[in-house]
Amino acid sequence: MVEVRTYDGDAQAASRFINRVWSEYYAAEGPLTDFQPRMLDWVLFDNPLATPEYRLAAHVRGKLAGVFFAEPIRLRLGGQDVDATYGSWLSVDPTFQGHGVARKLVQELVARQQERGSALMMACMGTNSVAERFWKRVEGTRNFGALGLWLHAFDLSAVARWATSAPERAFFSLASRLSRRRPEELDTHAIRPYRPDDLPACMALVEQSMAHVSLGYGYTVERLARQLQYRDVPHTLVLERHGAVRGLVNSYMLQMKARGALTIALVDLMAVHESVPSAERKRFLRVAMRDMAARGAHGAAMVRSPCVPAGLMLGTGWVPWSGGMGVICAPASTNVLWPTSPRVFTHLR
């Protein structure tokens, strides 16, 4: 008998359970994310916007058998924004395989979304993975295909340990050699850390960047404030021009386990005002990249989306990669009107 109820543990306990389960399922498939407690606190446990009703735990015979967490968000769906959730960290202890634990967790999340008027859940998953095979069996799930990534290597030797094949090692070698700049060549004028009084300008920049998104993670002012600044987890730089904030780059350090520790700077948001010249955009991004490397990143990654022009990324040494990640939506409502040929923006969690 599977009992699903609101998860009553903290970020430390969740981190231990999720990392153990994911290592058992995915260790043979490639690098593993180390979901550290500070990251889970940022997104979920210490986040007043992430209500506990969407943090679920399944128990079998009194033992924790699985968890499934989701964050309430505003989702861009066609030409409107709707209440939705971003789900991740679906983890079932292999000991309890065959009990229908994952199915029960998803059913309970859908029920709670319906009670609260939430339209659907968005999530990312690895393609050709245990997760993808599971979601294909969940009724009503829409798969929107693979998400490409932008990648850049700062420390080739560290990133090469991540690569599992000769083609991947050659890929990262190419990524590390494009558009190399010596640190002293970079002008940091008018580029500085984010301050809370920058929030209105940053909100306007994010809204502008999402003009072409028809399916994606949306932002309220309150959610963006947390995205841009929370303890030492996210790091945000802004670009000023003529006394006004005209650009932002927001990233955080994601720890990976891949034949040794690997630190990836994951860029969640990048937005630059349309008035900023191309050369200034490239300078801003290069300064942000140098900052990521100085904070200990071996490489950087960002989901490809309509929010960021390809020319800017290619011109600063980033390389497109197929990524092996997909995006799915599981509707809580049967009345969802899906956009045709959706242009997707999302985060990797």
N, C-alpha and C positions, 0 to 999 in steps of 0.2 A: 504494500500500500504506500503510495507516494503522497506525502503531505507537502503542499506548497504554501509558504507564508512569507511575510516581509522579513528580509534578512536583518538579523539583529547584531551582527558582528561589526568590527571596525575595519579601516583600510588595511591595517597590518594583517589581520586574519584573512581578509579577502585576497590580499597579495600572495600569501603563502599558499592558499588553496588553489587559486587560478594558475599560478606559476607551476605548481606540482602537476596539475592536471594537463596543462598545455604541453609540458615537457614529455609526458607519457604519450600524448597523441601525435605531437608534431615534431619531435626531436629529429626524426629521420627525414623530414621533408625540407629542412633548411634552417636558417637562423631563427631563434626564438626571441620574442620580446620579453624583457624582464619588467613586468608591471609593478613598479615600485609604489609603496604606500603614498609617497608625496604626490605622485601623479593621480592616483585614485582619489585622494583628498581634494585635489584641485578640481577634478571633473565632477565628483560625486559626493564623497562623504563629508567634506567640509564646505559644501556648496549649498547655500540657502535656496538656490534656484532649482536644485535637483532633489525633489521630494522623495522620501524613503519608500513611498508606495510603489515605485518602479524598480526597487531593488529587491529581488526575489531569491528565496532559498528553498530548495527541495530537500526533504528529509525522508529517509527510509529506515524504519525501525529505530527512530530516534537519532540516526547519524546523518550528518550533512552529506548529501549525495550530489548536489549540483547548485549552481548559482546562475543568475541571469540578471544583468543590470542594464538600465536604460536611463537616459537623461532627457527630461522634457525640453523640447526645442520649438522654435518657430521654423517651419519648413516652407521653402519656396516651392510652390506647386503650380506650374503654369503661370498665370498672371496674378496669383494671389499668394498670401502667406497663411498657413493653417497651423493649428496646434498638432504636434506630432512628438515622436521620441526618436532618439538615436540610441540603438541597442548595441551592446557588445559584451564581451567577456562571458559568453555562454559556455559553461564548463561543467562537465559531468564526470564524476569519479568513475574510472573504468570498472571499479568493483561493482558498480550498480548498473552496468550496461544490461539492456534487455528489460528494464523496469519501466521504460517510457518516461524517464525523468525529463529529458530535453523537451519532449512534446508537452508534458504537463506544465513546464515553466513557460513555454510560449503561449499556451492556452490561457494561463493565468494573466500574463502580460496583456494579451489581447483583450481579455475581459476587463481588466483595470483601465485600459485605454478607452474602451467603449463607455465605461461609467463616467469618465472624465471628459468625454467629447474629443478625444485625440483621434486624428484621422488615420494615421499609419505609423509604422516604425521603419526607420531607415537604418541600414547596417552595412558594414564592409566585411568581406570574407576572402580567404584565400581561394583561388580557383584550383580545381582538381584536388580539393581537400576534403577532410571529414566534414567540415562545416558546410561546404557547398553541397555535398551529397545529402546532408540532413535537410537543408533548406529547400532543395528540389522536391522533397516529399511533403512539405508543409503547404496545405491548401491555401490558395490565394496569394502566394508569394510571387512577386515579379522580379525577374533578374534583368538588370540593365547592362550586362556585359562587363568587360574588363575595364579597369581603371589604369591608365598609364601613369607613369611617374617621371619627374625630372630628378636626375641624380648628379651629384658632384662629389668627387673624392678629394679630401684634403691630405690624408695619410694613406698612400697607396699600399704600403706593406700591411697596414691594419685591415684595410678594406679587402685586400686580396685574400686574407684568411676567411672572409665571409663567403667569397665566391666558391661555388661547388663544382665548377666546370671550367675548362680552358676558355671557351667563348666568353664566359662571365668575367674571368680574369682579364682577358683582352679588352673587354668593354670598359671595366673600371680603369684600366691603364690609359685608355683613350680619354676617358672623362677627366682624369687627373692632369692631363697634359695640355688640355685646351685652355687658351686664354690665361696662362699663368701670369700673375703680376707680382712684382716685388712689393712688400709691404710699404716701403718708403715712397712708392709711386702713388699711393692712395691718399687723396685729399679728403679729410673728414669734416671739412667746413660745413656748418649748418646741419650736421647729423648728430643726434643725441639720443639718450634714453627717453622713453615715454614717460610723461607725467600725467596725473589724473586730470588736469585741466585741458589736456589734449583730446579728451574723449569725444566731444561734439564733432571736432574736425575729423577724427578717425572714423566715427560712425558715418559721416558723409562720404568718406573715401570708400568704405566697405560697401555702402549702398551703390555707389557709382560702379564699383568693380563687378557687382553682381547683376548688372543691367541685362546681361544676356543669359543668365542662369534660369532654367525652367524646372529644375529639380535639384534642390540643394539645401544644405544646412544654412538656416537663416539666423540673423542676429537681432536681438533687442539691445537697447542701450545698456541695460543691466548685465546681460550676458556678455556683451563685448567688453565691458569694464573688467570682468573676471578673466576673460580670454587674454587680455593684454597685460594684466598684472595680478599676480597672486604669489606672495612670498617670493621664493627664488626659483619657481618652476618655469613659467613663461618668461620670455625675454623679448622686449619690443623696442626697436629703434624707429625714430621718426626723422623725416627730412623736412626742413623748413625752407621756404622761399618767400622772400618779401614779407617776413614776419608771420607767415601762416604755415601750418602743418600741411604739407602737400604729398606726403608719402609715409607708409609704415611697412615694416617687415617684422612679423611676429613668429617666434619659433620656440621650441623647447627641446631639451635633451632626452632622447629615448635610448634606454640601455638595451643592448642586444647581447645574446649569448651565441657566439658562432666560432667555435674553436678558439676561445678566448673572448674577453670582453670587447665590445664594440659600442661606441657612442655615436649616435646619429642625431644631427640637428634636424628635426622635423619641422618644416615651415608650414604652419597652418594658414596664415594670412599674409598676403602681400598686395598692397594697393597703392597706386601712384596716380596723382591727379593728371588728367589729360593735358594740362598746360605745361607739364614738366618735359623739357626736351629729352630726346633719346640718350644723349651723352650723360645727362644728369641722372637718369634712371639707372644706367649701367654703373655709374660711380656709386650710387646709393646701394645697389645690390652687392657690388664688390666689397664695400665697406662692411655690410652686414655679414657677408660670407667670411671675411677676415675675423670678424667678431666671433662667429660661430667656432672657427678653428681655435681662436684664442681661449674660448671657454671649454675646450677639450674635445670637440667633435672630430671624429675621424673622417666623416663625410656628411653630406646633407641630402635630404630628399623632400620632395613636394609633389602632391597630387596634381597631375595635369588637369586643367579646367579652362573654361572660357574666360576666367577672371584675369589670367596672366598671359600676355602675348608671347608667342613662341620666339619671336625675334629677340626679345630681351633676354630670355633664358639661354638661347644658343649663343648670343653675343657676349655672355659672361661665363661661358665654359660649361654650362649644364648640358647634359645629354639625355634625350628621351629614352625611356625603357618601358617595355610592355607591362612590367610590374607584377603580374600574377595575382592581382587583387580584383575583386568584383564588388558591385554594389547591388543590394537587394532591398526591396520594400515589401513589408508584410502588412496589408491593410487591416485595420480594426473596423473599417466601414466598407460596405460594398458599394458605396456611392462615390468612390474616388474617381475623379476624371483625370486620367493620365495625360500628360503632355505628349504630343507626337514628336518623335526624334528628340528626346530630352537632352538638354545640355546640363551636365551634372557638375555640382560642386559639393565636395564633402571633405571630412577629415578622416584620417586613419587613427583608429583607437583600438 
